[in-house]
Amino acid sequence: MSNLPPVTKALLIINGVVFLLQFLLGSQLFFPFMLWPLGGASAGGMSFMPWQLVSYGFLHAGMFHLLFNMLVLYMFGAPLEYTWGQRRFLTYFLVCVVGAGLCQLVVVSWSLAQGGLPYPTLGASGGVFGVLLAFGMLFPNHRVMLLIPPIPMKARTLVIALGVIELIAGISGTRSGVAHFAHLGGMLFGWLLIQQWRGRPPFSRRPRGGGGGNVRRF
């Protein structure tokens, strides 16, 4: 990990340490930091608190959950941090985590209002899916290799395929227990932030004055 940029390395270490604490101390101790639906306490769960929109993204439900998210962050986060710099990459990752949490909060709160059970959401997947989206936008023709199945494809193709799969799975309700709309929310908020940075729709900025000037794109 010595060649990793500092923010990516810190995120990997923090997630690993927090998971170790979950294992040693028990996950129940971390219930207040998981993302709970609005009205969760009155339905037998716990109350939603604003900090949960960030803290849930550093907790994981199991070793495979952690390893998958950290592997993706390791593979795709470092190139983004080298491209953007530390501050912009950290901002982007946290925006994706919060955006994913907001989308998931709407879904689980609606489900609870329809008579569902209160359950918490946890995991860095929203931020990780945002990282994948950004990599696909910045390096669309870069070829990546899937682990299962081992098929090479362009990064742009991978991102589109993942988005379609998550949307279908979320609407159909398959793979219960997976926060598909949090994944989609991370991608959505990541796309919006990149569009805002680029000054593109829906955040188009009119150039000042008559000339085009120098415009930095990424």
Buried (B, 14 or more C-beta within 10 A) or exposed (E): EEEBBEBBBEBBEEBBEBBEBBEEEEBEEBBBBBBBBBBBEEBEBBBBEEEBBBBBBBBBBEEEBBEBBBEBBBBBBBBBBEBBEBEBBBBBBBBBBBBBBBBBBBBBBEBBEEEEEBBBBBBBBBBBBBBBBBBBBBBBEBEBEEEEEEEEBBBBBBBBEBBEBBBEBBEEEEEEEBBBBBBBBBBBBBBBBBBEBBBEEEEEEEEEEEEEEEEEEE
